[in-house]
Amino acid sequence: MTRQKIVLVLFVVLGFFVLYDRSEWFFHRSTKNQTISVERLKYAIENKKSNLQVGGKGVVKTVLKDDNKGSRHQRFILTLPTNHTILISHNIDLAPRIANLSRGDTVSFYGEYEWNNKGGVVHWTHHDPREKHVDGWLEHNGRVYQ
């Protein structure tokens, strides 16, 4: 093979892994990336950071009324294993609502974290139809919502 073909093959392989690594399916199935994301969430909460892609799992502490101003959002508060609490704000105009969500349920999530003095909020827990933002998701009782 010529040097140009080798370089081209390397770029194609590298591009595949970059795109594959960004997909929510890979994140969802990868323990390594989940650990990194959970650590990133802990860091964001403790250091008051925002605009970070994070993931984790928590137990539903409170199911709140939907926010119906503008895009509709299903909202609930999760208690994380670190004992922090966060608000999940899930856009139900772009993704299905979690049916029958109750206090004590476990929910896994992947989305964008925004810090606030109440513990922060995770949003973008859905696909982006414009494909400009990393897709997020929620998982409840074995079903993925995105």
N, C-alpha and C positions, 0 to 999 in steps of 0.2 A: 504494500500500500504506500501511496505517496504521503508525504508529510501533511499536505492539505487535507487529504481524506481522513487521516488519523485525527487531526485537529477538529474536523467537522464532526466525526463520530463522538469525540469527547464532549463537544458542545451539546450535541443532541442528548447524550446520556446525562450530562449535568443538568440540562434544561428539564428533562423528565423528572429527575429527583427533586429539583426545586419546586416544580408544579405539584408533584405527588405529595411532597412534604407539607404544602400549604392547604391541601384538601381537608375538609372536615372529617372525611372518612378515615384518612390516615391518622389524624389527631385522635379521633375517637377510639381507634384501635391500638394506639401506640402508648404503652406505659411510660416510656422515656419522655415523650412529649407531654403527657398528662402531668408528670412530675414537674417538668419545667414550668408548665402553665400554672400549676398550683403554687409553686414557689414564687412565680411572678405575681400572682394575686396577693399572696401574703405580703410581699414586698410593697405592692401598690397600696394596700390598706395601711400598713405601718408607716409608710413614707408619704402618704397623701398624694399619690401619683394618679394620673388619668390618661385616657387614650391608649390603654394597653390591652392587647388580646389576652384573655385569661380563660382558664377552665377550672373545673372542680366539681365537687359534689357536696350537697348539703341536705338538711332535713327541713321541711317546711315548718316554719314557726307560725306564720300568719298568712292567710289568703286574704288579699285586699280586693276592694271593688275595682273593676276595670277603669282605666283612664280613657275616657271617650272624647277628650279634647284633641282635635287633629286626628292623626293616626291612632287607632284604638290599640291599647296595650293591656294584656293580662298581667297583673302584678301580684307578687307574693314575696315574702321575706324568708330567706334561708338562713339557718344556723350552720356555719361551717365547722369542720372538725377542730379548727383553731379557736372556736367559740366566738369568732367574729360573726356579725350578721350583715347580710347584703340584700338589697332589693333587686329582684329580677323583674325587668320590664320587657315583656315579650310581645312584639308587634303582631297582633292577630288579624291585621289587614293583609299581611304578607305571609303568614304561617298559621297553621292550625292551632287552635286553643288546646291546652291540656285539659281534657275532660276529666271530671271527677277528682280534681286536685284537692287534697285534704291535709290538714295539719298532721304532721308525723310522717308524711310521704317523703321518700328520698328522690331528689332530682339532680341529675348531672347536667352541666351546662358548659357552653363555650361561647364567648361573646366579648364585647368591649367593656372594660371597666372604667367608670368615672367616679372619682373620690368625692365624697361629701361628708359632713360632720356626723351623719347618722350611720356611717359604715360604707356607703357607696352604693352604686347601682351598676348592674350588668345589663347592657342592652345589645342590640345587633345579634340577637339569638335566633336569627333567621337567615335565609338566603338573601342575597342582594340581586334583585332582578336586573339592575343596571350593570352588574358585575364590576363595580368600582371598589367594593369593600369586601373584606374577608367574610365568608359565610360563617354564621354561627349556628347553634342548635341547642335544644334541650332534650333530655331523655328522661322518661318517666315510665315505670313499669314495662321496660323493654321496648318502648316505642320512641322513635326519634321524631321530634317536631322541628321543622326548619322551613 
